[in-house]
Amino acid sequence: MAQVVIIGGGYGGILTAIRLSRRQNKAQITLINPRDHFVERIRLHQTAVGTKPRRLSIPEMLRGTGVHFQQGWVTEIRPDHKTLCVNTDQGVITLPFDYLVYALGSQTRRDQVPGVEQYAFSLDLHSVEGLKPALTQLGTQAGRVLIVGGGLSGIEASAEIAERYPALKVELITQGELGSNLSPEGRNYLRQTLTQMGVGLREHLKISRVEAQQIITVSGETLPYDLLLWTAGFNFSPLAQSAGIKVNGLGQIIVDPELRSVSHPFIYGVGDAACVLLPSGRAQRLACATAMPIAAHAADNLAASIARQTPRALAFSYTLICISLGRRKGLVQWVKGDDSPTSRITTGFKAAVIKELICRYTILSFYLARRFGGFYLWSQPKPQSGFAPAIR
Ligand SMILES: Cc1cc2nc3c(=O)[nH]c(=O)nc-3n(C[C@H](O)[C@H](O)[C@H](O)COP(=O)(O)OP(=O)(O)OC[C@H]3O[C@@H](n4cnc5c(N)ncnc54)[C@H](O)[C@@H]3O)c2cc1C
């Protein structure tokens, strides 16, 4: 029996575990995650404003699959010995593996600008737990909330906070242009909607440092705040780099088109923690929209490797970018397979419904994969005639 250890029980890790369990019967699979419940990371901006998260038990998700769940924190990978160390409630244990799936996700980068670590909240689980009461307390006062980062999580958080706490003065600050990955139509709708919701927009503003109640920009401007939410940039686990696995400048493991580490082919990279070059030649968007197809494909390639068959290159294309703007509005930016925007957008309540359905589909996918032989649906390039959805 091959020993497969999957580290990280996020969107990527869980789908890999379930699909792999359904696609071969010659491996013992272990999934390691620090918590025994699944964190719906794509809803953390909702959790921040008080929406109670559903409690989704990982052992329950894995029920009947034969996947062994180990709660714990991976502290070291030893590729040369094919072992890893896990800190558990019972002490440190060492686990052997034949194949490793590296699915440790990402966090907000907090070490780039001085003061962020000390004074800012972020949309990471540990910080959201403190952000929630802080927002509730500030919510009734006309306090000032600054949100830094014009990516999707900063946009979604600013809309969510402005809608939930209309008395607050909410401002969204970006270093570049807001919604730079959207079409002009998408950007216009985004600006118009956020402004209607009372979100102040400050673009092309670079921050040099953060102090106790103000941020200082590179040009010397000071912006006071009562609460600062930092969403700019990503950070990745240092484990791969420490283990001598080849990583890029950010710490994501570099994988080949078959999703195997270029330095250690028995290690597969999945989700945010992997640097995947897509068929379009672009790096992947850090999103569960990418993490899950990559995970499904990695499971198939692992099953092939275990059966001594040849793994296949990842085939995948994007279809949309979906942004929630509070609970009643949203924006769907339709994109080409390479993730570049088209001029087509869907907006308003219809987009909010699409977004909600997508969030539900992520969780539903685990149960569908468990029930129907690893089933997962994603969009792939259609040979010759551009990109079109296909089922695998
Ligand atoms: C507020 C917000 C909204 C978002 N909205 C969207 C959206 O609408 N659509 C979209 O596609 N994407 C969205 N994203 C991005 C999406 O959440 C991530 O791309 C996705 O979670 C990546 O999945 P993953 O499995 O790679 O990592 P994760 O989901 O981050 O899971 C990684 C897991 O690894 C565990 N882990 C880390 N280190 C260790 C260790 N040393 N030992 C053991 N376990 C460890 C973590 O605890 C975690 O459980 C959003 C993100 C945020 C923050």
The ligand as an SDF file (V2000), in Angstrom:
LIG
                    3D

 53 58  0  0  0  0  0  0  0  0999 V2000
  -12.1320   36.8980    2.6150 C   0  0  0  0  0  0  0  0  0  0  0  0
  -11.7420   36.0170    1.4660 C   0  0  0  0  0  0  0  0  0  0  0  0
  -12.6400   35.8260    0.4350 C   0  0  0  0  0  0  0  0  0  0  0  0
  -12.3010   35.0010   -0.6280 C   0  0  0  0  0  0  0  0  0  0  0  0
  -13.2010   34.8310   -1.6370 N   0  0  0  0  0  0  0  0  0  0  0  0
  -12.8920   34.0150   -2.6560 C   0  0  0  0  0  0  0  0  0  0  0  0
  -13.8560   33.7830   -3.6920 C   0  0  0  0  0  0  0  0  0  0  0  0
  -14.9290   34.3620   -3.7020 O   0  0  0  0  0  0  0  0  0  0  0  0
  -13.5390   32.9140   -4.6880 N   0  0  0  0  0  0  0  0  0  0  0  0
  -12.3310   32.2580   -4.7120 C   0  0  0  0  0  0  0  0  0  0  0  0
  -12.1150   31.4710   -5.6280 O   0  0  0  0  0  0  0  0  0  0  0  0
  -11.4000   32.4550   -3.7540 N   0  0  0  0  0  0  0  0  0  0  0  0
  -11.6520   33.3150   -2.7180 C   0  0  0  0  0  0  0  0  0  0  0  0
  -10.7200   33.5090   -1.7270 N   0  0  0  0  0  0  0  0  0  0  0  0
   -9.4110   32.8110   -1.8060 C   0  0  0  0  0  0  0  0  0  0  0  0
   -9.5470   31.3770   -1.2930 C   0  0  0  0  0  0  0  0  0  0  0  0
  -10.0530   31.3790    0.0080 O   0  0  0  0  0  0  0  0  0  0  0  0
   -8.2040   30.6660   -1.3110 C   0  0  0  0  0  0  0  0  0  0  0  0
   -7.6320   30.7770   -2.5850 O   0  0  0  0  0  0  0  0  0  0  0  0
   -8.4050   29.1890   -0.9620 C   0  0  0  0  0  0  0  0  0  0  0  0
   -8.8020   29.0800    0.3790 O   0  0  0  0  0  0  0  0  0  0  0  0
   -7.1410   28.3740   -1.2210 C   0  0  0  0  0  0  0  0  0  0  0  0
   -7.3900   27.0390   -0.8580 O   0  0  0  0  0  0  0  0  0  0  0  0
   -6.2070   26.1270   -0.3050 P   0  0  0  0  0  0  0  0  0  0  0  0
   -6.7740   24.7780   -0.0760 O   0  0  0  0  0  0  0  0  0  0  0  0
   -5.0180   26.2800   -1.1520 O   0  0  0  0  0  0  0  0  0  0  0  0
   -5.8000   26.8080    1.1130 O   0  0  0  0  0  0  0  0  0  0  0  0
   -6.6430   27.0980    2.4150 P   0  0  0  0  0  0  0  0  0  0  0  0
   -8.0970   27.0870    2.1590 O   0  0  0  0  0  0  0  0  0  0  0  0
   -6.0400   28.3380    2.9720 O   0  0  0  0  0  0  0  0  0  0  0  0
   -6.2990   25.8680    3.3700 O   0  0  0  0  0  0  0  0  0  0  0  0
   -4.9910   25.6210    3.8380 C   0  0  0  0  0  0  0  0  0  0  0  0
   -5.0850   24.7570    5.0710 C   0  0  0  0  0  0  0  0  0  0  0  0
   -3.7670   24.3810    5.4680 O   0  0  0  0  0  0  0  0  0  0  0  0
   -3.6670   24.4880    6.8780 C   0  0  0  0  0  0  0  0  0  0  0  0
   -2.2660   24.6410    7.2660 N   0  0  0  0  0  0  0  0  0  0  0  0
   -1.4410   25.6870    7.0540 C   0  0  0  0  0  0  0  0  0  0  0  0
   -0.2240   25.4470    7.5850 N   0  0  0  0  0  0  0  0  0  0  0  0
   -0.2900   24.2220    8.1450 C   0  0  0  0  0  0  0  0  0  0  0  0
    0.6530   23.4000    8.8490 C   0  0  0  0  0  0  0  0  0  0  0  0
    1.9160   23.7910    9.0730 N   0  0  0  0  0  0  0  0  0  0  0  0
    0.2530   22.1810    9.2750 N   0  0  0  0  0  0  0  0  0  0  0  0
   -1.0230   21.7310    9.0400 C   0  0  0  0  0  0  0  0  0  0  0  0
   -1.9390   22.4560    8.3780 N   0  0  0  0  0  0  0  0  0  0  0  0
   -1.5840   23.6860    7.9470 C   0  0  0  0  0  0  0  0  0  0  0  0
   -4.5040   25.7210    7.1900 C   0  0  0  0  0  0  0  0  0  0  0  0
   -4.8450   25.7820    8.5570 O   0  0  0  0  0  0  0  0  0  0  0  0
   -5.7000   25.4930    6.2740 C   0  0  0  0  0  0  0  0  0  0  0  0
   -6.6840   24.7070    6.8870 O   0  0  0  0  0  0  0  0  0  0  0  0
  -11.0300   34.3460   -0.6490 C   0  0  0  0  0  0  0  0  0  0  0  0
  -10.1260   34.5250    0.4090 C   0  0  0  0  0  0  0  0  0  0  0  0
  -10.4750   35.3580    1.4570 C   0  0  0  0  0  0  0  0  0  0  0  0
   -9.4880   35.5330    2.6020 C   0  0  0  0  0  0  0  0  0  0  0  0
  1  2  1  0
  2  3  1  0
  2 52  2  0
  3  4  2  0
  4  5  1  0
  4 50  1  0
  5  6  2  0
  6  7  1  0
  6 13  1  0
  7  8  2  0
  7  9  1  0
  9 10  1  0
 10 11  2  0
 10 12  1  0
 12 13  2  0
 13 14  1  0
 14 15  1  0
 14 50  1  0
 15 16  1  0
 16 17  1  0
 16 18  1  0
 18 19  1  0
 18 20  1  0
 20 21  1  0
 20 22  1  0
 22 23  1  0
 23 24  1  0
 24 25  2  0
 24 26  1  0
 24 27  1  0
 27 28  1  0
 28 29  2  0
 28 30  1  0
 28 31  1  0
 31 32  1  0
 32 33  1  0
 33 34  1  0
 33 48  1  0
 34 35  1  0
 35 36  1  0
 35 46  1  0
 36 37  1  0
 36 45  1  0
 37 38  2  0
 38 39  1  0
 39 40  1  0
 39 45  2  0
 40 41  1  0
 40 42  2  0
 42 43  1  0
 43 44  2  0
 44 45  1  0
 46 47  1  0
 46 48  1  0
 48 49  1  0
 50 51  2  0
 51 52  1  0
 52 53  1  0
M  END
$$$$
